[in-house]
């Protein structure tokens, strides 16, 4: 497959990883064998890192609190932000870790069983780290869209006593 076809293949898989090789082949004007080979090549090269379902945990019995944490760090002279980002990413609570532009350097998404669990993670695991200068925590109250998937079926006003 040509490079542009690979990008289209990756886009299709990114939108719906459940598409079969036969479906992808039709969409791309390729053979199933070409699609399978391209996917295997992308997996082997680390371009495709994995496949995940988008799950609405609010509709299950699993109760977790999610938070976005911004961290301002003092990078080490020989490693820049890489060492602290790698170290922070190793914590099991950390779901995402991004290097950011703006007022903070790293942005994390984490989950815990309670608000207190998240606060204790920040206080006892992040804040004491030598490179961490400051943190800001934002709790996720509701997800409306996640990874290009709408997480709400409608936009009805659910506030108590609402006349709308």
WOHUBEL-V971310 format. One record per residue. N is the residue number from 1. RES is the residue in one letter. NEAR is the number of other ideal C-beta (glycine too) atoms within 8 Angstrom. Layout:
N | RES | NEAR
N | RES | NEAR
//
This chain:
1 | X | 9
2 | X | 5
3 | X | 5
4 | X | 6
5 | X | 11
6 | X | 11
7 | X | 8
8 | X | 9
9 | X | 15
10 | X | 11
11 | X | 8
12 | X | 12
13 | X | 13
14 | X | 6
15 | X | 6
16 | X | 6
17 | X | 7
18 | X | 4
19 | X | 9
20 | X | 6
21 | X | 9
22 | X | 7
23 | X | 8
24 | X | 14
25 | X | 13
26 | X | 7
27 | X | 8
28 | X | 12
29 | X | 5
30 | X | 11
31 | X | 6
32 | X | 9
33 | X | 6
34 | X | 10
35 | X | 15
36 | X | 9
37 | X | 8
38 | X | 13
39 | X | 12
40 | X | 8
41 | X | 8
42 | X | 12
43 | X | 9
44 | X | 6
45 | X | 6
46 | X | 6
47 | X | 7
48 | X | 10
49 | X | 4
50 | X | 4
51 | X | 5
52 | X | 5
53 | X | 3
54 | X | 7
55 | X | 5
56 | X | 8
57 | X | 7
58 | X | 7
59 | X | 4
60 | X | 7
61 | X | 3
62 | X | 5
63 | X | 5
64 | X | 8
65 | X | 13
66 | X | 10
67 | X | 13
68 | X | 10
69 | X | 14
70 | X | 13
71 | X | 15
72 | X | 10
73 | X | 11
74 | X | 5
75 | X | 11
76 | X | 9
77 | X | 4
78 | X | 3
79 | X | 9
80 | X | 6
81 | X | 11
82 | X | 7
83 | X | 11
84 | X | 15
85 | X | 11
86 | X | 8
87 | X | 8
88 | X | 14
89 | X | 8
90 | X | 6
91 | X | 9
92 | X | 3
93 | X | 10
94 | X | 12
95 | X | 7
96 | X | 7
97 | X | 9
98 | X | 7
99 | X | 6
100 | X | 9
101 | X | 2
102 | X | 4
103 | X | 4
104 | X | 10
105 | X | 9
106 | X | 15
107 | X | 12
108 | X | 14
109 | X | 11
110 | X | 13
111 | X | 10
112 | X | 13
113 | X | 6
114 | X | 7
115 | X | 8
116 | X | 7
117 | X | 10
118 | X | 16
119 | X | 9
120 | X | 8
121 | X | 13
122 | X | 12
123 | X | 8
124 | X | 7
125 | X | 10
126 | X | 12
127 | X | 9
128 | X | 6
129 | X | 10
130 | X | 3
131 | X | 10
132 | X | 13
133 | X | 7
134 | X | 6
135 | X | 11
136 | X | 7
137 | X | 10
138 | X | 8
139 | X | 9
140 | X | 9
141 | X | 3
142 | X | 6
143 | X | 9
144 | X | 6
145 | X | 7
146 | X | 7
147 | X | 4
148 | X | 5
149 | X | 7
150 | X | 6
151 | X | 9
152 | X | 7
153 | X | 3
154 | X | 4
155 | X | 4
156 | X | 4
157 | X | 6
158 | X | 4
159 | X | 5
160 | X | 3
161 | X | 4
162 | X | 7
163 | X | 3
164 | X | 3
//
